């Protein structure tokens, strides 16, 4: 009896706490932040707080970080390979989205994956440097990560230092790591004890530190719009700027050799700066391949990653008159590293190994294809598949029947730039930018085939399908209505040229709702698709990027906010509320009482909209990359995070567990073993 009374008291106390928490949440626009020191199942029960990161099954566990609230990362697949590779011995180290890949390059013609880390906290792996038995990772928001790679098959993370900015590049010299820390400039970290790195000095450059090279007593920083900055680091605790040269473009990357710094200056190509007198920098020469994103220098040659211009090999034996010696047409070359007779080029789709033994005739020796979605700009769920609009990578089909182990099952390389995708029946409808609407047969997910297309006059950036029609948000050319009754021969039947930039579209009943950029929400009557007519509009406070309809309400991802509008009378839409997000609201989905916001750098934000007039944040997760779009199925949210791949997240608001408490209580009342904590299963 005493045990039963104690159980009843426990139940009442827990129930009171839960109900009090719910009341607090409903009374305020912001969810109260609960103390992080309450771990374990009880914390999950009362407050919905869950461990926020873990490695995918079968992968080494890497440092967990509190990256969200009430949301956990279930799995992640894909991501960009935009950062420079590091090469040591028979291994190449590259960042792929939020992971570090270790590749065996002992056979340059057949690079193979040895191991990949789990999801590293913070975001995209932007840069890697290897020294001795350690890999140093510029890990975006999480700063510098240090991984022991003495055994590449069983690497372990030893330490990290959370820099004040976003770590984009890293260089190692002696016992110190020099981090290009974006808006926070230069951060100098003592790594003599890799398990406990400590900051010893910093210098806040005027721009955004993107690339870094260290030579002697100087750190050379590619500071984007602020050009080249030269920092004297002879006193590591008090680094000072010795000089600068404001290049014409955006300084993305830098290499230093002898008396010269070589700056990859975006649209202004390669700039060669004489740094023999750090206080009086002068330009010695330049080479313009059209674009320059990254640069490496070995001997008399500079190797330039020229974006769409591939790899350019430039003879710099006379710095005042650099001349192209050869080139290799690599697909979107972002960064380049040179070791021995090979250049390792990262960018579109993976790592290319280019033989430069003959600089006038560089040739591809090998290629490692990361396969999985890279840009990851749009996503929709159908059955057990996620369909991803992947920019230049076209359409990717990801199997998500096992949410913890997503796998790519097929892809179709559309001719344009895939921004958005909608599914109806056995067809995927892709908004493919300047290439308009592409219709892909996905009856066999592993073998998608294009069956038809319609080239819209503008830039197709989003698509919705209803009945026999596809509705395209066509940028400056507004709303286009395409009959797809015969998918092989789609034809335009009508259009409405909205006043702004049509970037999102949703259809419900006789109306199309268009997110029209700085012209807000436009409501178009499409009962006669050949003669669409605008019947109402609401000029939102921000930049309307995406829209979804749920009942009598429209939810607009409006840049800095979620805008909720009552459209029960489409001719007179009425704003109900706004909820400001910390990032830039690009995509929106609604399921049940919640609106899910793809919030750019701020990841996924989940807003309780059970009372549309009083929305409040119920959970969030800082996804790797930049959240562009979101789709919801059950308790899972699938986030298209540009650069970070496809992230599968699980939302667990604390009141979901209340029925479990009541269930156990009823069991106890029927003579069961007494109140106990609910059992959670995956």
N, C-alpha and C positions, 0 to 999 in steps of 0.2 A: 504493500500500500504506500509506504514512504517513497519507494522508487517511482510509483505511478504519479504521486503528488509532485515529486520533484520534476518529472517529465512534463507534467502539465504546466508547472511554473515556467520551465524552460521554454515550452511552446508559446506561452502567452508573452514572454519577454521578447522572443524572436519576432513574433507576429507584430508586437507593438513597434519594434524597431523598423520592420519593413514598412508598416503602414505610415509611420512617421516620416520615413524616407520618401515614400510616395507623395505624401502631402507636401513636404518641403519642395519636391521636384515640381509639383503642379503649381505651387504658389510663386515660383520664381522663374524668370526666363532662362536662367542658366542652371544646369545641373550642378549641385554642390560637389566639390572635389573632396573625396574622402582620403584620409591619411594613407600613404603608401605602405605603412608598416604593419598593416593587417593582412597577412598572407594566408593562403590555404583555402580549403573548401568553405570555411565559414565566411571568409571574405567574398568568395564567389556567391554564396547564398544570399548574404545581406546586401551586397553592393554591386554584384555583377562584375567585379574586377577579376581579370584573368591574366595569367602570365602572357606577355604580349608578343614574344617571338620565340620560335624554336626552329631547329633545323628540320628540313623535310626528312621523312623516314629514310633511313639508310645512309644519311650524311652525318658528318661530324658535327657535334653541337658547338655552336659558336656563341660568344657572349650575348646573353639576353639583355634587352634594354626596354625600359618602359616607354613604348612608342605610342601608346594609346590608352583608351579607357573604355571598358565594356566591349571591346572588340579584340579578337585574336587573329593572328595570321595563321591560316590553315596550310597554305601552300603558295608557291610562286614559280612561274616558268617564264623563261625568256629574258630579254633585256638587251640594251645596247652594248656594243664593244667600242665605245668612243674614246676611251683612255689609252694612253701609250702602253705598249707591252714592255716588260722587263725580261731580259734574257741573261741566263747564267748557266754555263755548261750545256747540258743536254735538255734544258727545260726553258720554256717560255711561260711567262705569267701574264695573264690578261684579265681585265675586269669584264664580266658579262652581266649587265644589270647590277644587282646588289651582291654578286658572288665573285670570288676569285677562282679562275680556272687555271689549272696547272697542266701544261701540255708537254709531252715528250717530243722533242724535235731532233732526236738522234738520227732519224731518217727524215730529212727535210721534205721529201716528196710525200710523206705520209704522217703528218703530225697527228698525234692521238691524245685523247683526254686521259690523264692519269688520275686526277681527282678534282673535285670542285668543293668549295666550302658550302656550308649552309648559307642562308640569307644573312648577310652582315647587316647590323643595325645602321640606320642613318640614311641610306639612300643608294645612289649609284656609285660604283667604284670608278672614280675618275682617273686615278693614276696609281702606278705601282713602281716601286724601286726595290731592288734586291741587293743585299749586302751580307756576305757571309752566309749564315744559315737562317737569315730572317728576310721575310718579305714585308715591306712597309706600304701600307695601303692608304691612299687618300680617299677617305670614305664619306665624302659629302658632309651631311649634317653631324655625323658621329665623329668627325675629326680624323685622327691618325690611328690606324689599327696595326698591330704588330703580330705577325704570324710566324711561328717556327716551322720552317720548311726543310729542316735537316733531313727529314724523311718525307719526300713530297707526297707519298701515298697516305701518310697519316699525319698531316699537318695539324697544328693546334694553335689557337690564338693565345698569345702570352699576355699582351697588354694593350692598352689604348689610351689615347689622350684626346679628350673632347675639346677641340680648338674652338675659339669663340665664333668663328665664321663657318664656312663650308669648305672643307678640304678638297681642292681641285687638282693640285699637283704636289709632288714630293721629290726631293733630292736628298741624298745622303752624303755627308762628308765627315769622316772620322766618327766620333761618338754622337753626332748630332743629325737630326732630321730637320730639313728646312721645308716648311709647308706653305704653298701658295693657298691662302685661306679666303679667297674670294673677297668679299667686302671688308674683311678684317685684315687684309694685307699679308704680311710675312709673320709666321710663327716659328720660333726656333725651339726645338725640343731635345732635351738630353735623353739619349737612348742607350746610355752605357749599361743600364739595367733594363733590358727590354720588357720585363714584367711590370716595371714602375716608371714609365717615362714621365718626365717633368718639364714644364716650360721654363726656359731660362731667359728668353727675351722675345720682343716682338716689335714690328714697325708697321704702322697703319698707312699703307700707300693710298694715294688719292683716288685710284680707280678700283678695279676688281682684279685681284691677283689670280691669274689663270694658269700661267706657266712659270717654271723656275729652273734655273741652272746655277751651280755654285762653282767658282774657280778662285783658288787662293783666298784672299780676304774679302771677296765680294760675292754677293748674291744678285743675280740678274733676274728681274721679274718682268714677265709679260703682263702688263697691267690693263689690258683691254683698251678702253678709250683714252687712258692716261699714258699709253705707249710703253717705252722701256724705262724701268727704274733700276738704278744701280745702288745697292745698299752695302755700306761698309759694315762687315760683321767681325772685324778684328777684335772688338769687344762684344762678345755674344750677349751680354746682359744689357747692352745699350747700343743696338744697331742704329745707324744713322744713314740718311740718304746722302750719297756722295755726288750723284748727278742724275740727270734724266734726259731722255730724248723723246719728244712727243711725235710719234710716227703719225702718218697721215690717216691710217685706218684703225682697226681694232687689233691690238697685239694679243694673239691667242697662244703662241708658243715661242720659246727662245732656246737657243743653244749658244754656248760660249767656247771659243777656241782661240788661243793666242791673244792678239790685241783686238779681237773682233767679237761682237755679239751678233747673232743672226736671228732676226725676228720674223716670225710668221705673222703677217699683218693683215690677214683677212683679204678684203677686196684689193688691197694695195700690194699684195704679193710678198716677196722676200725682201726685207730691208737689212742691209749690212752696215752696222754701226761701229765706228772706231772707238774703242773704249780704253785706249792706251793712256789717256788722261781722263779718269772717271769724272772729274769736275768740269770737263769741257767735251762732251760727246758730240761727234759729228757723223753724218752719214757718208760712208765711203762709196757705196754703190747699191744697186737694187736689181732685182729680177722679178718680172711680173708674169706668172703663169696663168693669171686670171683670178686666182684665189690661193691663199696659203693658210692652212690650219695648224700644221705642225712641222717641225724641222729637227733634223739631226745632222751633225757634222763629223766626218771622219776624213782625215788627211786633206786632200785638195778638193773634196766634194761635199756639197750640202745636199741633203736628201729632203725634199719638200713634199709633205702630204697636202695635196692641192684640192681636196674635196672632190667634186665631180671631175676634176682634171687629172685624177689619179696620182701616181708617184712621179715626181720630176727629179732628175739627177742634174745638179748644177755644178759646173766647174768654177771653183772660187780661188784658183791659184793666183788670179789677179782680182782681189776683192773689189777694185774699182770698176771692173768690167766682167761681172759674172756672166756665164754663157751656159745655156742648156746643153748637156752632153747626151742625154737620153731620157726616155720616159717609159712608164708602164701604165697602161690604162686600167688601174685598179678601180673597183667600184666604190666610190665615195671614201676616199682616203682621209681619215681624220688625224691620225697620229702615226709617227714612224720612229722605229728604233733600229740601229744598225749594229750588227755584231759579226765579225769576220767578213765573209763574202756575201752575207745576206742582209736584206732590209726586211724588217717585220712591220707590216702595215696593218693597222687596225681601222675599222670603219664598218661599211655596209656588210653585215652578215657574218663577220668573224675575223680571222687572222689570215693574211696572205703573206707567204714567205717568197720573197723575190730575190733571185740571184743577181748580184750587182758586181760579180767578178769582172764583167765587161761593162763599165759604166755607160758606154754608148749604146748598149743593147741589153737592158735589164729584162729578165724573163721570169715568169712565175715558176717556182720550184715546187710549191705545195700550198695547200689551202685547208684551213680548218673552218668548217661551216657550223655556226652555232644553231642554224636551222630555225629556232623558235622565234616568235614575234619580237621585234626590236623597237619600232616606233610606238606601237600599241596605242592607237588613238581612239578607237571605238570598239564596243563589245555588245553582243546580245547573246542570250541563252535560248537554246531550243533543244528540247529533249535532254540528252546527256552530253551535249556539246556546247562549247563556247566558241562563237565565231568572232574573230578579231580583225578589225580593219587596221592594217599595219603600215600605213604610209606607202613608201616605195616597196615594201615587202608584200603588198597586195592583201589577200584574204587568207587567214590561217584558221584551221579547224583544230580545236583543242578538246580532247576527251576529258570530261570532268565527272564521269560516273563515280570515280573514286576521287573525292575532292582533295584528298591529301597527296595524291600522286597524279597530277594532270599530265597528259602526254599529247604531243602533236601527232595528229593522224593524217593531216593533209594540208595542202595550201594551193592557192592559185595566184600567180603573179599578174595582177592587173596592170594595164599599160600606163596608168596614171599614178595618183597618190591617194590611197584609200583612207578616207576620213571616217566614214560611218557605214553601218551595215544593218539591214533589217532582214528577217527571215519570214517567209510565208510558204507553207507546204514544203516542196522539195527544192525551193529556190532561195538563193541569197541575193539580195539587191544591194549593190555596193555603190556608195557615193564616192566617185573616183576623181574628184577635183576637175581639172581641165578635160578629162576624158569622160565626163558625164556619168551616166548610169550604166553599170555593168551587171548583167544578170547571169548568175552562176548556178548550174545544176549541182545540188549537193546530195542527190539521192544516194550516191556512194561517197560518204564523207572523206574517204581516203583518196578519191579521184575526182575532185571537183572539175567541172568543165564549163567554160563560158558558152552560153547558147544564144545570147543576144545583147545588144547595147543600144543606147541612145545618147548621142553627143549633145548635151545641153549647151546653151550659148555662154553660160557663165562658169562658175567653179562650184561643182556639186560637193557640198560639205556634210550634208546629212540627208537621211531618207526615212520615210515612213510608208508602209504599205497597208492599204485598206481596200477590201474587195478586189476589183480588177484594176486598181490604180496604184501607181507609185507616186508619192508626193516628195519632190526634191527641194531642199533648201539650197538655192543655186547662187549664193553670194549676192553680188550686185544685181543679178538678174531675177531676184525674188523667188516666188514659188512657181515651180513647173509641175504640171500634172501629166503623167505619162500612162497611157493605157498599156497594161501588161497582160491583157487577156490571152494574148499569144506571146509568151516570153521570148520567142525567137525573133519577133518583129514588133518591138515596142514602138509606140508612136505618141507624140505629144498631142494632147487634145485641148489643152488650155493652159493659161498662165496668168499670174497676177504679179506685177512688178512692184514689190513692196518698196517703201521709200528708203529703207536702210540696207543692211547687209544680212540677208537671210542665212542664218547659221544653224537653226534648229527647227524641227517641225513635228507636230503630233496631230493626229486626226481622231475625232470622236463624233459619231453621228454625221450631221451635215456640215460640220465645220472643220477647217484646218486652222491650227494655232501655230503661228510662225514667230520664233524668236528672231527678232530683226535688228540685232546689234544695238546701236545707239538710238534706234527708233522703237525700242521696247517690244511689246506684244501686239501682233496684228491678228485679228480674227477674220477669217475668210469663209464665206458661205460657198461650199463646193457641191451643193445638191445638184447643180448642173455643172459637171466638170469642164464643159466647154466654155462656160461663162462664169468663172469664179468672181465673187464680188466681196470686197471688204465691208463688213457690217459693224465692226467696232475695233477699238484699239485702246491700249493703255501704255503710255510712255513711262517705262520703268525708270528707276533712279540711276541704274548702271548701264551695263552693256549686255543685252539679252543674248546668251550663247546657246541655251538649250531650254526645252519646254516639255512638260508632261501633263496629261490631263487625268484627273481622278475625281469622278463624280461631278460636282458643281464647281470644282476648284481647278485652277491651273497653277502649276508650280514652275517658276522660271529661275534657271540658274543665271544670275544677273551680275556677273562679275564679283563685286564685293559682298553680294548678299543673295539669299534665297527670297524671292518675291512670291507671295501667295495672293492669288486674285480670284474673286468670286465671278464665275462666268455663267451663272444660272440664267442671266439675260445677256446673251452674247453681244447684243448691241450696246450694252452699258456695263462693261466689266468694271468691277469695284475692287480696289486694293484692300486686302484684309490685314496683312501684316508683312513685315520684312524681318529677316534674321541675318545679321551680318556674320560672314565667315572670315576666318583669318587669312585665307589665301585668295584665290581667284576662282569663283564658281564657274566651272566649264560644262559640267554635265549633271543631270538630275534623274533620279528614278524614285518612284513612290511604291511602297508596299505596306499594306496595313496602316498602322498609325505613324509610319515613319517616312521621311524624305531622306534619300541618300544623295549626298552632294560630292561630286568629284571636284576637289577644291585645289587643283594644281599642286603647288609645293606643300600645301597643308594636308594633302592626302584625302582620306574619306572622312566626311563629317555626317553624322546621323542625327537628324532633327526630328523630335517628337512633334507631330502635327495633329494629334488627336483633337486639340483645340486650335483650329487654324489661326485664330486671332492671337494666340499666345504660344508660338513655337519655342522650343528650348532644346539645347543640345543634349542628346541621350548617350552619345558615344562618339569616339573618333579613333582614327589610326593613321599615323604618318607612313604612307606607303613609300616603298622605294620608287624613285622617279617622280614624275609629275602627273597627278591624277587628272585624266582628260574625260573619262566616261565611266559609267557604272551600270551594271545590270544586277538584278536581284532575283534569286530563286530560293524560296524557303528562308532559312536563317543565314544563307550565304550571300555575300555581296562579291561580285566579280568586278574588279577595278582595272581598267585599262590605264596603266601608268606609263606614260611616254618615257622611254629609256630604262624603265624598271620592269617591263614585261607585264604579264597578267598576274595579279595578286588575288587570291581567294581568301576572303575574310569571313569570320563568323561573329555575328552580333549576338550578345547575350545580356539584355537588360535584366536587372535584378528581379523585377516583378514576374518574369517568366517562371521563376522558381517557386512562387507563392503557391500555385496549385500542388506542387510536390510536397510542400509543408502540410497543406490541408490533407492531402492524401495520406501522409504518414500519421497525421493526427487521427483521421477517421479509422485507420488501421488499429491504432492504439485503443480507440474507443470500443472497437469490436473485440478487444482482448488480445491484440497483437503484442509484440515484445516491447512496445513503448516508442515514444518519439525518437527519431534519429535523423541525422542529416541525410538528405536525398543522395542517391548514388548517381554520379554523373558518368555517362558513357559517351564515347565518340561514335 
